[in-house]
Amino acid sequence: MPSEVISMQEPDTPAIPGPSLLSSGRYIHFGPFRIDQQRQEVTRNGARLKLQGKVYQTLLTLLEKPGEVVTREELRMRLWPADTHVNYDANVNTTVNKLRIALGDSCDKPLYVETIPRKGYSLLVQAQISNRAGTTYSPQNGASGKDTEDLSSPTGIFKLSKSDLWVVLSAIGLILTGMLLGAGIMRFWMNHASPVSTHSLALVFYRLLEKTIL
């Protein structure tokens, strides 16, 4: 597994993304993702994502206007030259869906890219621009439920498997059975033996039980 290299911590001089500010630093950070603009690479926790050229350009277009609506027409003008003859609506949909798949996002419960009906799309997170590659990604509210459970669940020091539990219960049962049997034998001898022998036997049996338990 590649080490986590993306940071959600604020750089020394964070910049709010925009058409001109995306070029103010080499790296763009958002969530567990890092974009290396010089190499045109996108990584998630250090693992490189394979994005097609138009998918990568769509991501950059959304990053230029975080929280704002990027219209379908803006995406069309950004991705295809004016003299290109394609089904723009279908191709925009396909490109955005590919981006969502790469980010692990969903159109029903979006974390990063939200569909604005009859308008376009909006980026739901604020990105940061810096010249540092980043350090460690610290999950925040957007972290998955599974990660949260792993971080917050107890270590389970006293957790026993079923087989171990049966062994412990069996040992306890044997000890209790031995104690009850010994008590019955002692009562029998106390009722049928002389006082001296009863006392001696009780002393021997007490020491035997003491050694067994300890």
MODADA-V490667 format. One record per pair of residues at least 24 apart in sequence whose C-alpha atoms are under 8 Angstrom apart, sorted by sequence separation. I is the first residue (numbers start at 1). J is the second residue. D is the distance in Angstrom with one decimal. If there is no record, write none. Layout:
# MODADA-V490667
[[I;J;D] [I;J;D]]
This chain:
# MODADA-V490667
[[7;31;7.9] [8;32;7.4] [7;32;7.1] [54;79;6.1] [6;32;5.7] [6;33;6.2] [6;34;6.0] [179;209;7.5] [111;142;7.4] [58;95;7.6] [6;44;7.4] [58;96;7.3] [175;213;7.6] [6;45;5.6] [5;45;5.6] [6;46;6.9] [55;95;5.7] [59;99;7.3] [4;45;4.3] [5;46;5.4] [54;95;7.0] [55;96;7.0] [58;99;7.8] [3;45;6.7] [4;46;5.2] [22;64;7.0] [2;45;7.4] [3;46;5.9] [55;98;6.8] [56;99;7.8] [2;46;5.7] [55;99;5.7] [2;47;6.2] [18;63;7.2] [19;64;5.2] [17;63;6.4] [18;64;4.1] [19;65;7.8] [17;64;5.4] [18;65;5.9] [69;116;7.3] [72;119;6.7] [17;65;7.0] [51;99;7.7] [71;119;5.5] [72;120;5.0] [17;66;7.3] [70;119;7.8] [71;120;4.2] [72;121;7.5] [69;119;7.4] [70;120;5.5] [71;121;6.4] [51;102;7.3] [69;120;6.2] [70;121;5.3] [50;102;7.7] [69;121;5.5] [70;122;6.0] [49;102;6.9] [69;122;4.8] [68;122;5.6] [69;123;8.0] [67;122;5.8] [68;123;7.1] [66;122;6.7] [67;123;5.4] [65;122;7.8] [66;123;5.0] [67;124;5.6] [65;123;7.4] [66;124;6.6] [67;125;7.1] [62;121;7.8] [66;125;6.6] [67;126;7.7] [62;122;6.6] [63;123;6.8] [66;126;6.0] [62;123;5.7] [66;127;7.6] [63;127;7.0] [45;137;7.3] [31;125;7.7] [30;125;6.9] [30;126;6.6] [30;127;4.6] [29;127;5.4] [30;128;6.6] [28;127;6.5] [29;128;5.2] [34;133;7.8] [28;128;5.6] [29;129;6.5] [28;129;4.7] [27;129;5.8] [28;130;6.6] [26;129;7.3] [27;130;5.4] [25;129;5.5] [26;130;6.3] [27;131;5.7] [24;129;7.1] [25;130;4.7] [26;131;5.1] [27;132;6.7] [32;137;6.2] [24;130;7.6] [25;131;5.0] [26;132;7.7] [27;133;6.4] [31;137;7.9] [22;129;6.8] [21;129;7.8] [17;126;8.0] [16;126;7.7] [17;127;6.6] [16;127;7.0] [17;128;6.8] [31;142;8.0] [16;128;6.2] [17;129;6.9] [15;128;5.8] [16;129;7.2] [14;128;5.9] [15;129;5.4] [14;129;6.0] [15;130;7.5] [14;130;6.6] [11;128;7.8] [13;130;7.4] [10;128;7.5] [11;130;6.5] [11;132;7.8] [6;133;7.2] [7;134;4.9] [5;133;7.3] [6;134;5.2] [7;135;5.2] [8;136;7.7] [9;137;7.7] [5;134;5.8] [6;135;5.7] [7;136;4.9] [8;137;5.5] [9;138;7.7] [5;135;4.9] [6;136;5.5] [7;137;4.2] [8;138;6.2] [4;135;7.5] [5;136;5.2] [6;137;4.9] [7;138;6.8] [8;139;8.0] [4;136;5.8] [5;137;6.7] [4;137;6.5]]
